[in-house]
Structure formats: structure tokens, C-alpha cells
Amino acid sequence: MTCALSFGAEALAVGPEHGLVFVRSVLIWLGLALLSIRLLGQQLGWVIPMASAFLLVWYPLHWWDWTANPAGDPASWIVATVALAMGIAATAATPWRRRALLRRRR
């Protein structure tokens, strides 16, 4: 829902290409936040996304700056996919699921 509303608002305000860039950024930051929550706890879910924002602020216009790359940039979409997949996998890897997986391997 967030992606749809963000895309709609950004597409109306600036254009559809900027809407796609905004959606890509939301997906990346969501994946990083999920990873941060899993690694550092609920209260520190902002740490890893903030660290990525520091990279974007201090070293802009490099290959990792997904906010400045065009909407069709495949590398940025790969980063979005990997970040979201890592966040989902980290969220799904609960302690009881990890224990069950280790028991099955024995």
C-alpha cells in the first residue's frame, strides 16, 4: 500500500520515473530496516537505514546511490531485490524456525 500511494503521489507531483525511483528507495529502506530489526532489535530498526543514508549524503552520485540513478537502472533494482529479500529472510529466521531446521539436519 505504501508503494502504491508513494508512486501515485510522486508520479502526479513530478512524473512516473521519479515515482519508480521513490518506490525502489522504499523497498530498499524497508529491507534494511527489517534486517536492522532482526540484528539489533526493535528499538534500533533505524540504525542500518540511517547508515545507508549517511553513505548517500557523504558520498553522493556513486554507483550505490540508488536515489540518483534512473528508474530503469538494473543495478539499483538488484540492490532493492537483495535488500528486501535479506530483510524478509532475516524476519522469517525466528529462533524456533532455526532450531527446527537444525533438528531436521541431524
C-alpha positions as CSV (number, residue, x, y, z in Angstrom):
1,M,0.0,0.0,0.0
2,T,2.9,2.4,0.8
3,C,4.5,1.7,-2.5
4,A,1.2,2.3,-4.4
5,L,0.5,5.6,-2.6
6,S,4.1,6.8,-2.8
7,F,4.2,6.0,-6.5
8,G,0.9,7.8,-7.2
9,A,1.8,10.9,-5.2
10,E,5.3,11.1,-6.7
11,A,4.1,10.4,-10.3
12,L,1.5,13.1,-10.0
13,A,3.9,15.6,-8.5
14,V,7.0,15.0,-10.6
15,G,6.5,12.2,-13.0
16,P,6.3,8.4,-13.2
17,E,10.0,7.9,-13.5
18,H,10.5,9.6,-10.1
19,G,7.7,7.6,-8.7
20,L,9.6,4.4,-9.6
21,V,12.8,5.7,-8.0
22,F,10.8,6.5,-4.9
23,V,9.3,3.0,-4.8
24,R,12.7,1.5,-5.2
25,S,14.0,3.5,-2.3
26,V,11.1,2.5,-0.1
27,L,11.8,-1.2,-0.9
28,I,15.5,-0.8,-0.1
29,W,14.9,1.0,3.1
30,L,12.2,-1.5,4.2
31,G,14.6,-4.4,3.6
32,L,17.4,-2.6,5.5
33,A,15.0,-1.8,8.4
34,L,13.8,-5.4,8.6
35,L,17.4,-6.5,8.7
36,S,18.3,-3.9,11.3
37,I,15.4,-5.0,13.5
38,R,16.4,-8.6,13.3
39,L,20.1,-7.9,14.1
40,L,19.8,-5.1,16.6
41,G,16.3,-5.3,18.0
42,Q,13.0,-3.4,17.6
43,Q,14.3,-0.2,19.2
44,L,17.2,0.0,16.8
45,G,15.5,-0.7,13.5
46,W,16.6,2.7,12.2
47,V,20.4,2.1,12.5
48,I,21.2,0.3,9.2
49,P,18.8,2.5,7.1
50,M,20.4,5.6,8.7
51,A,23.9,4.3,7.9
52,S,22.9,3.9,4.3
53,A,21.5,7.5,4.3
54,F,24.9,8.7,5.6
55,L,26.6,7.0,2.6
56,L,24.2,8.7,0.3
57,V,24.8,12.1,1.9
58,W,28.5,11.9,2.3
59,Y,29.3,10.1,-1.0
60,P,26.6,11.1,-3.4
61,L,26.5,10.2,-7.1
62,H,28.4,6.9,-6.8
63,W,27.2,3.5,-8.0
64,W,25.4,2.8,-4.7
65,D,23.4,6.0,-4.8
66,W,20.1,4.4,-5.8
67,T,18.2,7.7,-5.2
68,A,20.1,9.4,-8.0
69,N,20.2,6.5,-10.5
70,P,17.5,6.5,-13.3
71,A,14.3,4.4,-12.8
72,G,15.4,1.7,-15.1
73,D,18.9,1.2,-13.6
74,P,19.2,-2.6,-13.3
75,A,21.9,-2.5,-10.6
76,S,19.7,-0.4,-8.3
77,W,16.7,-2.8,-8.8
78,I,19.0,-5.7,-8.0
79,V,20.1,-3.8,-4.8
80,A,16.4,-3.3,-4.0
81,T,15.6,-7.0,-4.5
82,V,18.6,-8.2,-2.5
83,A,17.9,-5.8,0.4
84,L,14.2,-6.7,0.6
85,A,15.0,-10.5,0.3
86,M,17.6,-10.2,3.1
87,G,15.1,-8.3,5.3
88,I,12.4,-10.9,4.7
89,A,14.7,-13.8,5.3
90,A,16.0,-12.2,8.5
91,T,12.5,-11.7,9.7
92,A,11.5,-15.2,8.8
93,A,14.5,-16.7,10.6
94,T,12.9,-16.8,14.0
95,P,14.7,-18.7,16.8
96,W,12.2,-21.5,16.7
97,R,12.4,-21.9,12.9
98,R,16.2,-22.0,13.1
99,R,16.1,-24.7,15.9
100,A,13.6,-26.8,13.8
101,L,15.8,-26.5,10.8
102,L,18.9,-27.6,12.8
103,R,16.9,-30.6,14.2
104,R,15.9,-31.7,10.7
105,R,19.5,-31.7,9.6
106,R,20.5,-34.1,12.4
